[in-house]
Amino acid sequence: MVDGLPKGRKAIGSCIVFRKKHDGHGNLIKFKACIVAKGFLQIPGEDFTNTFSSVAKFSTLWILLSYMAYLNWHLYHVDVVATYLHGPLDEDIYMKIPDGVENSGSGRHWKLKKALYGLKQARRQWKKHLHEVLVSFGFVWASADDYLCCENRGWFVLE
């Protein structure tokens, strides 16, 4: 939590989104709350410089699945929970504390260390972080598709 803001900076807004989770039969399981940034208030060049994040090519996916079927390999899918919350930010982003949060007195803000849902650069920061982690494990990225990488044993990872 930060008291005041650096000169020339302004904080973007935030809100709390409430949801109800239901099971497959429509029964209420639990209530969820998520703090999201009002990314539509971000100013290009001030709050973010780049939002681009590549998308996997369908042709890569089709070739990979065909190759796996030909070799009789098993396919495993990994779902990372709250992916956009894991990407460290390159920019200094200050966010207003949403209404209803304790200690949210006037003039107090949060300085974000990691991306948050709603930020323009959240997807890009997650992709950059994933790339760094996989490279540290010895994976090499394909030049034909930014979402395909392989490891020396021949295993492929498609995000």
N, C-alpha and C positions, 0 to 999 in steps of 0.2 A: 504494500500500500504506500502511496506517495502523497505527501502533503504538497499541494500546488503543482504546477507544471513548469518545465523549462521554458524560457522565453521563446516566443514564436511558435509554440506547440499548442495544439488543442486536442482534447480527448474526444474519441468517438463514443457514441452512445452504446448502450447494451440493454438487454432485457432478459427476463426469465421466461422460457417456454415450458409450459406444463403439458404433459401427455398422459394418456391412460394406456397401459399395455394389456392386451387381451390374449388369451390362448386361442387355439384353433377352433374351439367351440363357442367363442364369443364371451367367455367368462372373464371378468376383470381379474388380472393377476396383481398388478401394482401400479402405483402412480410414479411418474418420472418428472424430473425437472432438469433443465439444461440452460446454462447461461450462454447466450449467443451475442456476438458483436453486430452492431448495425453497420455492416461493411459498406452499404450504399452511401454512407457519410464520409468514407475515406477519400482523401484527395491524392490523385496521381502525382508522383514526384515528391510528395511530402510523407504520406503514410505508407506508400508502396511504390516500387519502381517497376516490377515485373509480375505479371499474374500467369504467364504462359506455363502450361504443363501439357506435355504430349499425351496422346491417346494411342493405345495399342491398335495396330492395324488388324482388321479381320483376316486378311490373307495370312498373316503370321500365325494367328490362332488356328486357322484351318490346317495349315501345313504342319504345325506342331501336333495337333490332335491326330492328323493322318499318320504322321511318323510314329507317334506313340501307339496307335492301333496296329500299325504294321509290325512293330517290335514287341507287341503284347505287353507294353509297360502299363503300370497302374498310374492313375491320375489322382493327385491329392490337391485339395483346395484349402487354402488357409485364409481365414477372415480375421483381420486385425480390428479389434473393437476400438472405436473412437479414433480412427486413423488420423484425422486432421489435428488432433490434439497432441500429436507426438512430434511435429515438425518445429524445430527451434526457429525463431524469427531472426531475420537479418536486420530489420529496421526496429527503431524504438517506437513502440505503439503504446499509447496511453488510452485507457478506457474508463469511462464513467462507471461507477459502481451502480448496479441496478437497484431500483427501488425495492425495499423489502429486505435488503441485506444489512445485517447489523454493522455498526461503525461506518455507515455510509454518509457521514456528515459532509456538509458542503466544502468544496475545495479538496476533497480526497479522491484519489484515482488509483487504479491499478496499472502498473507497468507490466505488460504482457511479456513473458519469457518464451512462450510457445504459442503456436497458432491456435486460433479458436474458431469454432464454426461461425460463419458469417464474414470472416475476413476475406478480402479479395485474394490474398496470397496464400491461403491455407493449403490448397491442393498442391501448389508448386513447392511449398516448404516441406510437405510430407514426402513428395516424390524425391526431392533433393536429399532428405534425411535417409530414406530407404536406400537410395543409390549408394550413399556413403557407407551404410551398414553392410550391404551386400558386397561391396568392393573390399571392405575390411575382412570379410569371410573368404575372399579369394574368387569371387564371381567376376566374370568379364562381360561387359555389355556388348551386344551385337551392334554392328554399324548400320544394319538395314532397318532396325526397329528399336526405338529407345525403350521399349517395354520388355525386351527379351534379353535375358542374360543366361550365361551357362557357367558351369563349374567344371573343373578338370575331369570329373568322372562322367561327364556327359548329361548331367541333369539340367533341366531348363526351368527357369522361373518366369512366369508371366504375371505381371501385376494386374 
